[in-house]
């Protein structure tokens, strides 16, 4: 697990509306805390996010050379201590 940086926070910021929609909530603040990556034909980012007073995990698929960014899954009901793992 790697501490989140500006690049990962930028991905979360770009997908804020989609994250809110998948969670069926309107979070005012989404702060990336940490992440893991999986290199495929692009990169899967598994990001732990502090969403207001809750914690969620988001799976983001990014292919920079195709200018492609997609929120592929969100898992709610997480805690600050939950480990980041692959999920659908």
Backbone as a ProteinNet text record, in pm:
[ID]
protein_1_A
[PRIMARY]
XXXXXXXXXXXXXXXXXXXXXXXXXXXXXXXXXXXXXXXXXXXXXXXXXXXXXXXXXXXXXXXXXXXXXXXXXXXXXXXXXXXXXXXX
[TERTIARY]
85	0	88.5	51.2	128.9	42.9	104	30.7	-12.7	-136	-189.7	-109.4	-97.4	-26	-119.7	-67.1	-149.8	-210.3	-136.4	-188.1	-312.9	-306	-419	-535.8	-508.3	-614.7	-679.8	-600.9	-655.4	-751	-718.6	-808.5	-940.3	-930.9	-1051.5	-1134.1	-1067.8	-1139.2	-1214	-1150.2	-1213.9	-1337.1	-1340.5	-1449.5	-1547	-1541.2	-1624.3	-1772.9	-1824.3	-1967.5	-2004	-1917.4	-1943.4	-1936.2	-1839.7	-1827.9	-1953.1	-1997.4	-2120	-2239.2	-2248.4	-2361.7	-2358.9	-2241.4	-2232.8	-2262.4	-2229.5	-2257.4	-2398.8	-2465.6	-2598.9	-2598.6	-2491.9	-2475	-2413.2	-2409.2	-2341.5	-2236	-2115.8	-2005.1	-1950.6	-1928.8	-1871.9	-1720.4	-1658.7	-1513.2	-1474.9	-1389.9	-1332.9	-1181.3	-1119.4	-975	-909.3	-824.9	-751.7	-650.9	-653.1	-564.7	-445.4	-474.2	-368.9	-420.4	-329.3	-370.4	-273.7	-320.2	-239.9	-265.8	-174.7	-196.4	-180.5	-242.4	-229.8	-212.6	-99.8	-74.4	-138	-224.5	-289.3	-266.2	-362.9	-348.3	-382.4	-316.8	-343.1	-312.8	-371.3	-346.8	-476.7	-497.5	-606.5	-553.2	-622.3	-590.1	-696.7	-654.8	-744.9	-718.9	-814	-790.5	-878.5	-815.7	-889.8	-919	-1047.5	-1091.2	-1167	-1132.5	-1213	-1320.6	-1443.8	-1558.4	-1640.9	-1620.7	-1677.3	-1636.3	-1728.8	-1695	-1687.7	-1701.2	-1697.8	-1568.6	-1545.3	-1435.2	-1493.1	-1445.3	-1485.7	-1360.4	-1372.5	-1266.1	-1318.1	-1233.4	-1271.5	-1169.5	-1220.4	-1132.5	-1143.2	-1030.7	-1024.6	-933.2	-981.9	-902.3	-855.9	-723.3	-666.6	-573.2	-598.4	-511.3	-469.5	-359.2	-323.3	-296	-237	-205.2	-329.4	-443.6	-570.3	-662.3	-611.1	-689.1	-818.5	-806.8	-922.7	-915.2	-1026.7	-1037.6	-1176.8	-1183.7	-1312.9	-1319.6	-1429.3	-1457.9	-1524	-1455.9	-1510.6	-1586.3	-1556.5	-1629.5	-1604.6	-1701.1	-1688.1	-1739.7	-1668.5	-1711.5	-1724.5	-1844.3	-1868.6	-1857.6	-1885.8	-1885.1	-1746.8	-1645.5	-1507.6	-1466.7	-1355.3	-1298.5	-1160	-1105	-969.8	-866.4	-895.4	-800.1	-814.7	-921	-939.4	-828.6	-779.7	-676.8	-742.8	-665.3	-714.3	-687.6	-793.7	-782.3	-860.4	-831.1	-904	-1052	-1139.7	-1283.3	-1348.6	-1469.5	-1547.8	-1653.7
-118.5	0	123.4	219.9	342.9	460.5	556.5	677.8	751.2	799.7	868.7	995.5	1027	1146.6	1234.3	1342	1435.3	1368.9	1278.8	1211.1	1129.1	1051.2	966.7	1054.1	1160	1252	1314	1345.3	1400.1	1304.1	1173.9	1074.5	1070.9	1071.4	1071.2	1197.3	1310.6	1437.3	1433.5	1377.9	1370.8	1280.7	1184.5	1087.2	1111.2	1228	1255.4	1232.4	1282	1265.7	1118.4	1040.1	898.3	822.4	858.3	794.1	821.7	946.7	981.1	903.1	891.4	820.3	671.5	607.3	463.7	438.1	535.4	521.3	566.4	630.3	685.8	786.3	866.1	968.7	1091.2	1199.3	1319.4	1356.9	1303.3	1336.1	1473.1	1558.1	1689.9	1681	1587.3	1573.3	1428.5	1407.9	1276.5	1291.1	1234.8	1247.5	1110.8	1096.9	972.1	955.9	839.4	812.5	726.7	615.9	524.9	446.8	373.3	298.3	184.6	93.6	-11.6	-4.7	-56.3	-59.7	-201.5	-223.3	-348.2	-308.6	-342.3	-307.6	-413.2	-367.4	-451.9	-381.3	-368.7	-288.3	-143.9	-94.3	31.9	5.4	81.9	60.4	61	-41	-41.1	21.2	122.6	183.2	137.9	81.1	45.6	148.8	240.3	358.1	356.2	376.2	395.8	545.1	579.2	719.1	751.8	865	917.5	1003.6	959.6	1026.7	1088.4	1216.6	1284.6	1207.4	1146.6	1073.5	922.1	877.5	735.1	701	573.2	526.9	435.3	453	369.2	327.9	225.2	185.2	201	251.5	269.1	198.8	135.4	77.4	165.3	221.4	315.4	255.5	252.3	202.8	321.5	334.8	450.8	405.1	455.1	430.6	567.4	623.2	760.7	785.3	686.9	708.6	707.2	664.4	671.7	776.5	851	952.4	891.7	770.3	697.3	685.7	718.7	709.7	658.8	549.1	487	440	473.1	418.5	283.5	174.8	43	-16.8	24.3	-28.7	58.3	55.2	122.8	27	19.3	-62	28.4	35.4	117.7	37.1	103	35.1	-5.8	63.6	32.5	114.7	74.6	150.7	198.9	287.2	338.2	227	120.1	11	-102.7	-102	-208.8	-206.9	-326.4	-334	-321.2	-270.2	-254.8	-385.8	-445	-569.3	-558.4	-648.5	-652.8	-678.7	-608	-631.3	-593.1	-647	-616.2	-514.5
0	0	0	-81.9	-99.4	-54.3	12.2	50.1	-76.5	-76.1	-194.4	-222.1	-350.3	-393	-476	-531	-608.9	-731.3	-795.4	-914.6	-880.3	-773.2	-733.8	-687.3	-612.2	-570.6	-693	-795.1	-919.2	-987.7	-987.3	-1045.7	-968.5	-835.2	-751	-778	-785.6	-810.6	-943.8	-1047.1	-1178.5	-1177.7	-1086.7	-1082.8	-967.4	-905.4	-787	-814	-924.3	-954.9	-969.5	-1037	-1055.1	-922.5	-837	-706.1	-624	-620.8	-549.1	-603.4	-734.9	-796.5	-759.6	-767.1	-733.6	-586.4	-500.3	-356.7	-321.8	-419	-397.7	-281.7	-276.9	-174.5	-239	-164.7	-211.8	-109.3	-127.2	-39	-77.7	19.7	-10.7	-26.6	44.6	39.9	15.1	-84.1	-112.9	-108.6	-7.1	10.4	-4.9	-106	-126.6	-13.3	52.4	165.1	121.4	55.3	10.6	-109.3	-174	-292	-322.1	-406.6	-467.6	-616.9	-695.7	-840.5	-892.3	-1008.3	-1082.4	-1228.4	-1287.2	-1426.2	-1515.1	-1603.9	-1704.3	-1837.2	-1923.6	-2045.5	-2009.3	-1908.9	-1842	-1695.6	-1606.1	-1463.6	-1386.2	-1304.5	-1207.5	-1079.2	-1030.1	-901	-802.6	-691.8	-582.5	-473.8	-453.7	-370.3	-246.5	-130.7	-5.5	3.9	23.3	21.6	149.5	209.3	319.6	256	268.5	206.5	318.7	343	458.8	584.6	654.8	777.8	756.5	631.9	599.9	526.4	507.7	423.7	316.7	194	81.7	5.7	-75.7	-166.1	-308.1	-396.8	-536.5	-625.1	-729.3	-831.1	-954.1	-994.7	-1107.3	-1213.5	-1337	-1449.5	-1531.5	-1547.9	-1616.1	-1727	-1848.4	-1963.6	-2016.5	-1963	-1996.9	-2144.9	-2215.2	-2355.8	-2444.3	-2389.4	-2462.4	-2400.8	-2303.8	-2232.9	-2177.3	-2120.4	-2070	-1918.5	-1853.4	-1708.3	-1675.2	-1597.6	-1569	-1424.1	-1357.5	-1225.4	-1248.6	-1211.5	-1240.1	-1122.8	-1000.2	-884.2	-761.8	-669.1	-540	-433.1	-321.7	-208.6	-86.6	-32	86	213.3	326.2	455	500.9	456.8	494.4	615.7	677.9	788.8	748.9	829.4	802.8	807.1	880.2	897.8	797	716.7	618	514.8	480.3	375.6	239.3	145.6	9.6	-64	-119.6	-193.3	-322.9	-416.7	-542.5	-514.5	-583.7	-573	-704.2	-728.3	-849.4	-818.3
[MASK]
++++++++++++++++++++++++++++++++++++++++++++++++++++++++++++++++++++++++++++++++++++++++

